[in-house]
Structure formats: structure tokens, C-alpha cells
């Protein structure tokens, strides 16, 4: 059992064969991790974890940050619209 401060690092280690990792779907989308590398736990579908992105205003120009925020916004919009 290992505790990581970064979901990205945990995902990369898992893909490298180090150990399985529990990763939010938004990170899977952002990193373009294909479903063949994932196992979806239906029991976890109801979990909700609020997040906040804090960064310098100039960082919004970064393509990586834009991709991250768009991925999160897409997931949130889809989840909120579910019945």
C-alpha cells in the first residue's frame, strides 16, 4: 500500500506495473487512459468528491491546464444532468 499526493503519478506508476491505483475518472480522461487498463467499480458510482483548482492567473494560458479544466467541466456537466 502506497499513498501518493498526485493522481497523475499514481496512474503512471499503475500503468508501469508498480501497483494498482484508484484514480478519478476525470484524470483517466485527461491522461487519455484507455478503458482496457481500467476496472470500473459500480459500488463507487455514487461517490462525490468536490475539487478546486488553484493556480496563477497566467497559468490558464497553458494548454495542459485548459485540457484539464475542460475535462473536469465535461464530467461535471454530464454528472449534474443525470436523473
N, CA, C and O atoms as a GROMACS GRO file, in nm:
protein
  332
    1UNK      N    1   0.085  -0.118   0.000
    1UNK     CA    2   0.000   0.000   0.000
    1UNK      C    3   0.089   0.123   0.000
    1UNK      O    4   0.182   0.135   0.080
    2UNK      N    5   0.059   0.215  -0.091
    2UNK     CA    6   0.138   0.337  -0.104
    2UNK      C    7   0.044   0.456  -0.113
    2UNK      O    8  -0.060   0.447  -0.179
    3UNK      N    9   0.076   0.565  -0.049
    3UNK     CA   10  -0.004   0.687  -0.059
    3UNK      C   11   0.070   0.786  -0.148
    3UNK      O   12   0.186   0.818  -0.124
    4UNK      N   13   0.000   0.833  -0.250
    4UNK     CA   14   0.059   0.929  -0.344
    4UNK      C   15  -0.014   1.061  -0.331
    4UNK      O   16  -0.134   1.064  -0.305
    5UNK      N   17   0.057   1.170  -0.350
    5UNK     CA   18  -0.004   1.302  -0.347
    5UNK      C   19  -0.054   1.343  -0.485
    5UNK      O   20  -0.124   1.444  -0.497
    6UNK      N   21  -0.020   1.267  -0.587
    6UNK     CA   22  -0.056   1.303  -0.724
    6UNK      C   23  -0.128   1.188  -0.791
    6UNK      O   24  -0.075   1.077  -0.802
    7UNK      N   25  -0.252   1.214  -0.837
    7UNK     CA   26  -0.324   1.111  -0.912
    7UNK      C   27  -0.252   1.078  -1.042
    7UNK      O   28  -0.252   0.963  -1.086
    8UNK      N   29  -0.192   1.178  -1.103
    8UNK     CA   30  -0.119   1.156  -1.227
    8UNK      C   31  -0.002   1.060  -1.203
    8UNK      O   32   0.018   0.966  -1.280
    9UNK      N   33   0.073   1.084  -1.098
    9UNK     CA   34   0.185   0.996  -1.065
    9UNK      C   35   0.136   0.856  -1.032
    9UNK      O   36   0.196   0.757  -1.076
   10UNK      N   37   0.028   0.846  -0.956
   10UNK     CA   38  -0.027   0.714  -0.922
   10UNK      C   39  -0.070   0.640  -1.048
   10UNK      O   40  -0.046   0.520  -1.060
   11UNK      N   41  -0.135   0.711  -1.141
   11UNK     CA   42  -0.179   0.648  -1.265
   11UNK      C   43  -0.059   0.600  -1.347
   11UNK      O   44  -0.062   0.489  -1.400
   12UNK      N   45   0.044   0.681  -1.356
   12UNK     CA   46   0.162   0.643  -1.434
   12UNK      C   47   0.232   0.522  -1.371
   12UNK      O   48   0.277   0.432  -1.443
   13UNK      N   49   0.240   0.518  -1.239
   13UNK     CA   50   0.300   0.402  -1.172
   13UNK      C   51   0.217   0.276  -1.195
   13UNK      O   52   0.271   0.168  -1.216
   14UNK      N   53   0.084   0.291  -1.191
   14UNK     CA   54  -0.004   0.176  -1.215
   14UNK      C   55   0.013   0.124  -1.357
   14UNK      O   56   0.023   0.003  -1.378
   15UNK      N   57   0.018   0.213  -1.454
   15UNK     CA   58   0.036   0.171  -1.593
   15UNK      C   59   0.173   0.108  -1.614
   15UNK      O   60   0.190   0.024  -1.703
   16UNK      N   61   0.270   0.148  -1.532
   16UNK     CA   62   0.404   0.091  -1.540
   16UNK      C   63   0.417  -0.042  -1.468
   16UNK      O   64   0.523  -0.105  -1.473
   17UNK      N   65   0.310  -0.086  -1.401
   17UNK     CA   66   0.311  -0.216  -1.336
   17UNK      C   67   0.352  -0.214  -1.190
   17UNK      O   68   0.368  -0.320  -1.130
   18UNK      N   69   0.369  -0.096  -1.131
   18UNK     CA   70   0.412  -0.088  -0.992
   18UNK      C   71   0.305  -0.140  -0.896
   18UNK      O   72   0.332  -0.226  -0.813
   19UNK      N   73   0.183  -0.088  -0.909
   19UNK     CA   74   0.072  -0.127  -0.822
   19UNK      C   75  -0.056  -0.067  -0.878
   19UNK      O   76  -0.052   0.034  -0.947
   20UNK      N   77  -0.171  -0.129  -0.849
   20UNK     CA   78  -0.298  -0.069  -0.893
   20UNK      C   79  -0.319   0.065  -0.823
   20UNK      O   80  -0.264   0.091  -0.716
   21UNK      N   81  -0.400   0.150  -0.886
   21UNK     CA   82  -0.427   0.282  -0.827
   21UNK      C   83  -0.574   0.317  -0.845
   21UNK      O   84  -0.634   0.288  -0.948
   22UNK      N   85  -0.632   0.379  -0.744
   22UNK     CA   86  -0.768   0.430  -0.751
   22UNK      C   87  -0.759   0.574  -0.801
   22UNK      O   88  -0.707   0.661  -0.733
   23UNK      N   89  -0.812   0.597  -0.922
   23UNK     CA   90  -0.795   0.724  -0.992
   23UNK      C   91  -0.932   0.779  -1.030
   23UNK      O   92  -1.016   0.703  -1.079
   24UNK      N   93  -0.957   0.908  -1.011
   24UNK     CA   94  -1.084   0.968  -1.055
   24UNK      C   95  -1.099   0.960  -1.208
   24UNK      O   96  -1.000   0.964  -1.281
   25UNK      N   97  -1.222   0.948  -1.253
   25UNK     CA   98  -1.247   0.937  -1.397
   25UNK      C   99  -1.196   1.059  -1.473
   25UNK      O  100  -1.152   1.045  -1.588
   26UNK      N  101  -1.200   1.176  -1.413
   26UNK     CA  102  -1.151   1.296  -1.482
   26UNK      C  103  -1.002   1.285  -1.514
   26UNK      O  104  -0.957   1.335  -1.617
   27UNK      N  105  -0.926   1.220  -1.427
   27UNK     CA  106  -0.783   1.201  -1.453
   27UNK      C  107  -0.764   1.100  -1.566
   27UNK      O  108  -0.677   1.118  -1.651
   28UNK      N  109  -0.846   0.995  -1.567
   28UNK     CA  110  -0.837   0.898  -1.676
   28UNK      C  111  -0.862   0.965  -1.810
   28UNK      O  112  -0.792   0.938  -1.908
   29UNK      N  113  -0.960   1.054  -1.813
   29UNK     CA  114  -0.992   1.126  -1.936
   29UNK      C  115  -0.879   1.220  -1.975
   29UNK      O  116  -0.838   1.223  -2.091
   30UNK      N  117  -0.828   1.294  -1.880
   30UNK     CA  118  -0.722   1.390  -1.907
   30UNK      C  119  -0.596   1.321  -1.958
   30UNK      O  120  -0.529   1.371  -2.048
   31UNK      N  121  -0.563   1.206  -1.901
   31UNK     CA  122  -0.443   1.133  -1.942
   31UNK      C  123  -0.468   1.040  -2.061
   31UNK      O  124  -0.376   0.971  -2.106
   32UNK      N  125  -0.590   1.038  -2.110
   32UNK     CA  126  -0.627   0.951  -2.223
   32UNK      C  127  -0.595   0.804  -2.195
   32UNK      O  128  -0.542   0.734  -2.282
   33UNK      N  129  -0.626   0.759  -2.075
   33UNK     CA  130  -0.604   0.619  -2.039
   33UNK      C  131  -0.722   0.539  -2.092
   33UNK      O  132  -0.838   0.567  -2.058
   34UNK      N  133  -0.694   0.439  -2.173
   34UNK     CA  134  -0.800   0.361  -2.238
   34UNK      C  135  -0.868   0.267  -2.138
   34UNK      O  136  -0.806   0.224  -2.041
   35UNK      N  137  -0.995   0.236  -2.163
   35UNK     CA  138  -1.072   0.150  -2.072
   35UNK      C  139  -1.010   0.012  -2.050
   35UNK      O  140  -1.037  -0.050  -1.946
   36UNK      N  141  -0.930  -0.037  -2.143
   36UNK     CA  142  -0.873  -0.171  -2.124
   36UNK      C  143  -0.778  -0.177  -2.004
   36UNK      O  144  -0.748  -0.286  -1.955
   37UNK      N  145  -0.732  -0.061  -1.957
   37UNK     CA  146  -0.644  -0.056  -1.841
   37UNK      C  147  -0.720  -0.027  -1.712
   37UNK      O  148  -0.660  -0.011  -1.606
   38UNK      N  149  -0.853  -0.020  -1.720
   38UNK     CA  150  -0.932   0.024  -1.606
   38UNK      C  151  -1.034  -0.082  -1.563
   38UNK      O  152  -1.080  -0.163  -1.643
   39UNK      N  153  -1.067  -0.077  -1.437
   39UNK     CA  154  -1.176  -0.157  -1.384
   39UNK      C  155  -1.272  -0.062  -1.316
   39UNK      O  156  -1.232   0.013  -1.227
   40UNK      N  157  -1.396  -0.064  -1.358
   40UNK     CA  158  -1.496   0.027  -1.303
   40UNK      C  159  -1.572  -0.041  -1.191
   40UNK      O  160  -1.630  -0.148  -1.211
   41UNK      N  161  -1.572   0.019  -1.073
   41UNK     CA  162  -1.645  -0.034  -0.959
   41UNK      C  163  -1.781   0.033  -0.952
   41UNK      O  164  -1.790   0.151  -0.919
   42UNK      N  165  -1.886  -0.040  -0.983
   42UNK     CA  166  -2.021   0.017  -0.978
   42UNK      C  167  -2.055   0.068  -0.838
   42UNK      O  168  -2.131   0.163  -0.823
   43UNK      N  169  -1.998   0.005  -0.737
   43UNK     CA  170  -2.025   0.045  -0.599
   43UNK      C  171  -1.976   0.187  -0.570
   43UNK      O  172  -2.023   0.251  -0.476
   44UNK      N  173  -1.882   0.236  -0.649
   44UNK     CA  174  -1.826   0.369  -0.626
   44UNK      C  175  -1.893   0.478  -0.707
   44UNK      O  176  -1.855   0.595  -0.697
   45UNK      N  177  -1.992   0.443  -0.788
   45UNK     CA  178  -2.057   0.541  -0.875
   45UNK      C  179  -2.118   0.658  -0.799
   45UNK      O  180  -2.126   0.769  -0.852
   46UNK      N  181  -2.161   0.636  -0.677
   46UNK     CA  182  -2.228   0.741  -0.601
   46UNK      C  183  -2.132   0.832  -0.525
   46UNK      O  184  -2.174   0.930  -0.464
   47UNK      N  185  -2.003   0.800  -0.528
   47UNK     CA  186  -1.907   0.884  -0.458
   47UNK      C  187  -1.894   1.020  -0.526
   47UNK      O  188  -1.890   1.030  -0.649
   48UNK      N  189  -1.888   1.122  -0.447
   48UNK     CA  190  -1.871   1.257  -0.498
   48UNK      C  191  -1.757   1.321  -0.420
   48UNK      O  192  -1.752   1.314  -0.298
   49UNK      N  193  -1.667   1.381  -0.492
   49UNK     CA  194  -1.554   1.447  -0.426
   49UNK      C  195  -1.535   1.585  -0.487
   49UNK      O  196  -1.487   1.597  -0.600
   50UNK      N  197  -1.572   1.688  -0.414
   50UNK     CA  198  -1.553   1.823  -0.468
   50UNK      C  199  -1.405   1.856  -0.481
   50UNK      O  200  -1.324   1.816  -0.397
   51UNK      N  201  -1.371   1.926  -0.586
   51UNK     CA  202  -1.232   1.968  -0.605
   51UNK      C  203  -1.228   2.116  -0.640
   51UNK      O  204  -1.326   2.175  -0.685
   52UNK      N  205  -1.113   2.173  -0.617
   52UNK     CA  206  -1.089   2.312  -0.652
   52UNK      C  207  -0.954   2.318  -0.721
   52UNK      O  208  -0.858   2.254  -0.677
   53UNK      N  209  -0.946   2.394  -0.827
   53UNK     CA  210  -0.819   2.412  -0.894
   53UNK      C  211  -0.769   2.552  -0.859
   53UNK      O  212  -0.836   2.652  -0.886
   54UNK      N  213  -0.653   2.556  -0.798
   54UNK     CA  214  -0.593   2.684  -0.760
   54UNK      C  215  -0.464   2.701  -0.838
   54UNK      O  216  -0.376   2.615  -0.835
   55UNK      N  217  -0.453   2.813  -0.908
   55UNK     CA  218  -0.334   2.839  -0.987
   55UNK      C  219  -0.321   2.987  -1.017
   55UNK      O  220  -0.415   3.064  -0.997
   56UNK      N  221  -0.206   3.024  -1.066
   56UNK     CA  222  -0.185   3.163  -1.106
   56UNK      C  223  -0.270   3.193  -1.228
   56UNK      O  224  -0.295   3.106  -1.311
   57UNK      N  225  -0.314   3.318  -1.238
   57UNK     CA  226  -0.399   3.358  -1.350
   57UNK      C  227  -0.331   3.331  -1.484
   57UNK      O  228  -0.396   3.287  -1.579
   58UNK      N  229  -0.203   3.355  -1.494
   58UNK     CA  230  -0.131   3.334  -1.621
   58UNK      C  231  -0.124   3.188  -1.661
   58UNK      O  232  -0.101   3.156  -1.778
   59UNK      N  233  -0.144   3.098  -1.566
   59UNK     CA  234  -0.137   2.955  -1.595
   59UNK      C  235  -0.255   2.909  -1.680
   59UNK      O  236  -0.247   2.805  -1.745
   60UNK      N  237  -0.365   2.984  -1.681
   60UNK     CA  238  -0.481   2.948  -1.762
   60UNK      C  239  -0.447   2.941  -1.910
   60UNK      O  240  -0.520   2.878  -1.987
   61UNK      N  241  -0.338   3.004  -1.952
   61UNK     CA  242  -0.298   3.000  -2.093
   61UNK      C  243  -0.235   2.867  -2.132
   61UNK      O  244  -0.226   2.837  -2.251
   62UNK      N  245  -0.193   2.789  -2.036
   62UNK     CA  246  -0.130   2.660  -2.062
   62UNK      C  247  -0.230   2.563  -2.125
   62UNK      O  248  -0.342   2.549  -2.076
   63UNK      N  249  -0.190   2.498  -2.233
   63UNK     CA  250  -0.278   2.400  -2.300
   63UNK      C  251  -0.312   2.284  -2.206
   63UNK      O  252  -0.424   2.233  -2.210
   64UNK      N  253  -0.217   2.243  -2.124
   64UNK     CA  254  -0.243   2.133  -2.030
   64UNK      C  255  -0.350   2.172  -1.929
   64UNK      O  256  -0.437   2.092  -1.897
   65UNK      N  257  -0.343   2.294  -1.880
   65UNK     CA  258  -0.442   2.342  -1.782
   65UNK      C  259  -0.578   2.356  -1.849
   65UNK      O  260  -0.680   2.320  -1.790
   66UNK      N  261  -0.580   2.406  -1.972
   66UNK     CA  262  -0.706   2.416  -2.046
   66UNK      C  263  -0.769   2.278  -2.064
   66UNK      O  264  -0.889   2.262  -2.045
   67UNK      N  265  -0.687   2.180  -2.102
   67UNK     CA  266  -0.738   2.043  -2.122
   67UNK      C  267  -0.793   1.986  -1.992
   67UNK      O  268  -0.897   1.922  -1.991
   68UNK      N  269  -0.723   2.010  -1.882
   68UNK     CA  270  -0.768   1.961  -1.752
   68UNK      C  271  -0.902   2.022  -1.713
   68UNK      O  272  -0.994   1.951  -1.675
   69UNK      N  273  -0.912   2.154  -1.722
   69UNK     CA  274  -1.036   2.220  -1.681
   69UNK      C  275  -1.152   2.183  -1.772
   69UNK      O  276  -1.265   2.169  -1.725
   70UNK      N  277  -1.127   2.167  -1.901
   70UNK     CA  278  -1.234   2.125  -1.993
   70UNK      C  279  -1.280   1.984  -1.962
   70UNK      O  280  -1.399   1.956  -1.965
   71UNK      N  281  -1.186   1.894  -1.932
   71UNK     CA  282  -1.222   1.756  -1.898
   71UNK      C  283  -1.307   1.752  -1.772
   71UNK      O  284  -1.407   1.681  -1.766
   72UNK      N  285  -1.266   1.828  -1.672
   72UNK     CA  286  -1.342   1.831  -1.547
   72UNK      C  287  -1.480   1.891  -1.571
   72UNK      O  288  -1.580   1.839  -1.522
   73UNK      N  289  -1.486   2.000  -1.646
   73UNK     CA  290  -1.615   2.064  -1.674
   73UNK      C  291  -1.708   1.970  -1.750
   73UNK      O  292  -1.828   1.967  -1.723
   74UNK      N  293  -1.653   1.893  -1.845
   74UNK     CA  294  -1.735   1.798  -1.920
   74UNK      C  295  -1.793   1.691  -1.829
   74UNK      O  296  -1.912   1.658  -1.838
   75UNK      N  297  -1.711   1.637  -1.741
   75UNK     CA  298  -1.757   1.532  -1.649
   75UNK      C  299  -1.862   1.587  -1.555
   75UNK      O  300  -1.965   1.523  -1.532
   76UNK      N  301  -1.838   1.705  -1.500
   76UNK     CA  302  -1.934   1.764  -1.406
   76UNK      C  303  -2.066   1.791  -1.475
   76UNK      O  304  -2.172   1.761  -1.420
   77UNK      N  305  -2.062   1.845  -1.595
   77UNK     CA  306  -2.186   1.874  -1.668
   77UNK      C  307  -2.266   1.747  -1.693
   77UNK      O  308  -2.388   1.747  -1.680
   78UNK      N  309  -2.198   1.639  -1.729
   78UNK     CA  310  -2.267   1.512  -1.755
   78UNK      C  311  -2.327   1.455  -1.627
   78UNK      O  312  -2.440   1.408  -1.627
   79UNK      N  313  -2.252   1.460  -1.518
   79UNK     CA  314  -2.299   1.404  -1.391
   79UNK      C  315  -2.416   1.484  -1.335
   79UNK      O  316  -2.511   1.427  -1.281
   80UNK      N  317  -2.410   1.615  -1.347
   80UNK     CA  318  -2.516   1.700  -1.294
   80UNK      C  319  -2.645   1.680  -1.371
   80UNK      O  320  -2.754   1.690  -1.314
   81UNK      N  321  -2.635   1.652  -1.500
   81UNK     CA  322  -2.755   1.637  -1.582
   81UNK      C  323  -2.821   1.500  -1.568
   81UNK      O  324  -2.930   1.478  -1.622
   82UNK      N  325  -2.756   1.407  -1.499
   82UNK     CA  326  -2.816   1.274  -1.480
   82UNK      C  327  -2.936   1.283  -1.387
   82UNK      O  328  -2.939   1.366  -1.296
   83UNK      N  329  -3.037   1.196  -1.411
   83UNK     CA  330  -3.157   1.199  -1.324
   83UNK      C  331  -3.128   1.154  -1.183
   83UNK      O  332  -3.219   1.151  -1.100
   0.00000   0.00000   0.00000
